[in-house]
Amino acid sequence: MIDFPEERFPSTSNRGDRPPTLRGVTEADLPELLRVDREAFPEDPYPPFILRQLIEIHGDRILVLDDGNGLLGYVLFVNASDGSVSWIMSLAVIPHQRGQGLGRRLMVEVLRRLRTEGVRQVRLTVEPTSAAAITLYGSLGFSSEEGVVRDYFGPGEHRLLMTLAL
Ligand SMILES: CC(C)(COP(=O)(O)OP(=O)(O)OC[C@H]1O[C@@H](n2cnc3c(N)ncnc32)[C@H](O)[C@@H]1OP(=O)(O)O)[C@@H](O)C(=O)NCCC(=O)NCCS
């Protein structure tokens, strides 16, 4: 289990409705993480084996929001090998929980941790039509000098590249 002492997660026997807790992912979260990812990215979810291995390899880089009944969202962020650049690989909030500040909460916590680590730049890609995500990232200081890169993820899969200097 990955331990985040500042926001300990209560044992499952204590689960129930409560304000969402932000905590590190655990292996037991895999089914919920898959569900959240499918709900947020219905056309292009991560395959189970990828999420399973991401938990294994980058488990300290996946934060989840848990209301005691299940996961409401997650963020995955991974540092480049020299440690100065970090990428937001995925940010997701399930549809019926959006617009309540959960996405912002996940991102603010990620940026806080990366600043503490001395990361100098945060990068991400976003679908050019994802107004909510682009507005959220912009409000956090991300900008998009590079603009939209055509076919970034293959034919027709254009992405807006955004960066934030920390
Ligand atoms: C992007 C996403 C994570 C935002 O989560 P959320 O919990 O709804 O976001 P928040 O409630 O924290 O809103 C944060 C900011 O986003 C912007 N925003 C949120 N919803 C918006 C909408 N429908 N239209 C425009 N801007 C919006 C606002 O700037 C908002 O700040 P404000 O409330 O202070 O005005 C969520 O919409 C989602 O999971 N989308 C599908 C997956 C995705 O596109 N992920 C990002 C790319 S990897």
The ligand as an SDF file (V2000), in Angstrom:
LIG
                    3D

 48 50  0  0  0  0  0  0  0  0999 V2000
  -11.6220   18.2740  -16.9330 C   0  0  0  0  0  0  0  0  0  0  0  0
  -12.2800   17.7180  -15.6900 C   0  0  0  0  0  0  0  0  0  0  0  0
  -11.2840   16.8640  -14.9370 C   0  0  0  0  0  0  0  0  0  0  0  0
  -12.6960   18.9080  -14.7920 C   0  0  0  0  0  0  0  0  0  0  0  0
  -13.1720   18.3770  -13.5640 O   0  0  0  0  0  0  0  0  0  0  0  0
  -14.2360   19.1840  -12.6550 P   0  0  0  0  0  0  0  0  0  0  0  0
  -14.2290   18.5620  -11.3150 O   0  0  0  0  0  0  0  0  0  0  0  0
  -15.5280   19.2950  -13.3420 O   0  0  0  0  0  0  0  0  0  0  0  0
  -13.5570   20.6270  -12.6020 O   0  0  0  0  0  0  0  0  0  0  0  0
  -13.7690   21.7010  -11.4560 P   0  0  0  0  0  0  0  0  0  0  0  0
  -15.1570   21.6560  -10.9500 O   0  0  0  0  0  0  0  0  0  0  0  0
  -12.6550   21.5840  -10.4820 O   0  0  0  0  0  0  0  0  0  0  0  0
  -13.6010   23.0400  -12.2720 O   0  0  0  0  0  0  0  0  0  0  0  0
  -12.3430   23.6280  -12.3720 C   0  0  0  0  0  0  0  0  0  0  0  0
  -12.3650   24.6910  -13.4440 C   0  0  0  0  0  0  0  0  0  0  0  0
  -12.5550   24.1030  -14.7170 O   0  0  0  0  0  0  0  0  0  0  0  0
  -13.2880   24.9840  -15.5240 C   0  0  0  0  0  0  0  0  0  0  0  0
  -14.5080   24.2860  -15.9180 N   0  0  0  0  0  0  0  0  0  0  0  0
  -15.1000   23.2570  -15.2800 C   0  0  0  0  0  0  0  0  0  0  0  0
  -16.1640   22.8420  -15.9840 N   0  0  0  0  0  0  0  0  0  0  0  0
  -16.2360   23.6480  -17.0700 C   0  0  0  0  0  0  0  0  0  0  0  0
  -17.0920   23.7020  -18.1860 C   0  0  0  0  0  0  0  0  0  0  0  0
  -18.1070   22.8530  -18.3210 N   0  0  0  0  0  0  0  0  0  0  0  0
  -16.8280   24.6280  -19.1410 N   0  0  0  0  0  0  0  0  0  0  0  0
  -15.8080   25.4820  -19.0140 C   0  0  0  0  0  0  0  0  0  0  0  0
  -14.9540   25.4730  -17.9730 N   0  0  0  0  0  0  0  0  0  0  0  0
  -15.1700   24.5660  -17.0210 C   0  0  0  0  0  0  0  0  0  0  0  0
  -13.5480   26.2300  -14.7030 C   0  0  0  0  0  0  0  0  0  0  0  0
  -12.4820   27.1220  -14.9300 O   0  0  0  0  0  0  0  0  0  0  0  0
  -13.4740   25.6880  -13.3090 C   0  0  0  0  0  0  0  0  0  0  0  0
  -13.0860   26.6430  -12.3820 O   0  0  0  0  0  0  0  0  0  0  0  0
  -14.1850   27.5050  -11.5780 P   0  0  0  0  0  0  0  0  0  0  0  0
  -15.1570   26.5200  -11.0130 O   0  0  0  0  0  0  0  0  0  0  0  0
  -13.3820   28.2080  -10.5500 O   0  0  0  0  0  0  0  0  0  0  0  0
  -14.8030   28.4040  -12.6030 O   0  0  0  0  0  0  0  0  0  0  0  0
  -13.5470   16.9030  -16.0470 C   0  0  0  0  0  0  0  0  0  0  0  0
  -14.4080   17.7130  -16.8220 O   0  0  0  0  0  0  0  0  0  0  0  0
  -13.2740   15.5950  -16.7920 C   0  0  0  0  0  0  0  0  0  0  0  0
  -12.9590   14.5800  -16.1870 O   0  0  0  0  0  0  0  0  0  0  0  0
  -13.3880   15.6450  -18.1390 N   0  0  0  0  0  0  0  0  0  0  0  0
  -13.1700   14.4550  -18.9660 C   0  0  0  0  0  0  0  0  0  0  0  0
  -11.7270   14.0220  -18.9880 C   0  0  0  0  0  0  0  0  0  0  0  0
  -10.8020   15.1350  -19.4480 C   0  0  0  0  0  0  0  0  0  0  0  0
  -11.0460   15.8590  -20.3900 O   0  0  0  0  0  0  0  0  0  0  0  0
   -9.6480   15.2420  -18.7380 N   0  0  0  0  0  0  0  0  0  0  0  0
   -8.6590   16.2650  -18.9800 C   0  0  0  0  0  0  0  0  0  0  0  0
   -7.7080   15.9320  -20.0530 C   0  0  0  0  0  0  0  0  0  0  0  0
   -6.6030   14.6330  -19.6060 S   0  0  0  0  0  0  0  0  0  0  0  0
  1  2  1  0
  2  3  1  0
  2  4  1  0
  2 36  1  0
  4  5  1  0
  5  6  1  0
  6  7  2  0
  6  8  1  0
  6  9  1  0
  9 10  1  0
 10 11  2  0
 10 12  1  0
 10 13  1  0
 13 14  1  0
 14 15  1  0
 15 16  1  0
 15 30  1  0
 16 17  1  0
 17 18  1  0
 17 28  1  0
 18 19  1  0
 18 27  1  0
 19 20  2  0
 20 21  1  0
 21 22  1  0
 21 27  2  0
 22 23  1  0
 22 24  2  0
 24 25  1  0
 25 26  2  0
 26 27  1  0
 28 29  1  0
 28 30  1  0
 30 31  1  0
 31 32  1  0
 32 33  2  0
 32 34  1  0
 32 35  1  0
 36 37  1  0
 36 38  1  0
 38 39  2  0
 38 40  1  0
 40 41  1  0
 41 42  1  0
 42 43  1  0
 43 44  2  0
 43 45  1  0
 45 46  1  0
 46 47  1  0
 47 48  1  0
M  END
$$$$
